[in-house]
Amino acid sequence: MIIVYHRDFKKNYKRLSSKLKERLEERLRLFSNDEFSPILNNHALKGKWLGYRSINVTGDIRAIFKRDTEAVLFVAIDTHSNLYG
């Protein structure tokens, strides 16, 4: 599985605490092995994010991505309220 990061995702990643960065990296390893692991709560989105999916990084932090046949593009990471509010 090829994972690519959008520049906005990279920018938001830099703002995360070191603890959240570690948690994200842990979740991405899990995602690479089993993207539908129940821990990730991988689910389709609606509204402005229609066509995208989301995984849980922590209770409040979400990572949004889009999958095509060759790669997964992570486009955003932020709190639930910032992404969907």
N, C-alpha and C positions, 0 to 999 in steps of 0.2 A: 504494500500500500504506500503510495506516494502522498505525503502531507506537505502542503504549501501554505504559507502564511501571507495574508494580505498586509500591505504596509500599515493600515489602520490597526490591525491586530497586533503587529509588532510594536507600534507606538503605545498601545494600551498595555501590552505586556511589560514594557519598561517601567510603567507606573505602579505595577503590583509590588507588594511586599515580597521579601525573599521567601517567606512561608507560603504565600499564595503561588509564587513561581514554582516552588517544589511540588505543591499539590497539583498544579496544572501539568507539570511534566509527568507526574505519577499517573494522572488521568489519561494523558496522551499515550503513554505506554500501554495502558489497559485498552484504550481505544484501538491501538494498532493491532492488538491481539484478538480483541472481541468487541467490535464497535457497538454491539447490542447488549453488553453486560448490564444487568439490572442496576449496578452501582452508578452507571453513567446516566440513566434515565434518558436515553437517546430518543428524541421525539420530533415529529414534524411541527413546523410553525405555521401560523396563520397571519393574516393582516399584512403589514408592511414587510414582514419576513417570509411571506409565502414562497415556497420553493426551497427554503432553508431548513436546517435541522439544528437542534440544540442539545448539548450535554451539560450535566451538572459538574462543576468543578468543586464547589462547596455548596452549603445550603443556600447561599444567595448569589454566588458567582456562576455565570453561564458562559459557555463558549459556543458561538454560532458558526456553522459551517455549511458548505454546499458540496455535494458529491457529484462527480461526473464519472464517466467510464474509466478514466485513467488516474484520477487524483481526487484528493479531498482538500478543499480550500477553506481554511479557517479565516473568517472575515471580521469577527468581533469577539471581545471578551470584556465583560463588565458585570455590574450588579443587575439583578432581575429588573428592578425598577428603572434603571437607566436605559436598559435595552428595550423594554416593552412598555414603559410608561409614557 
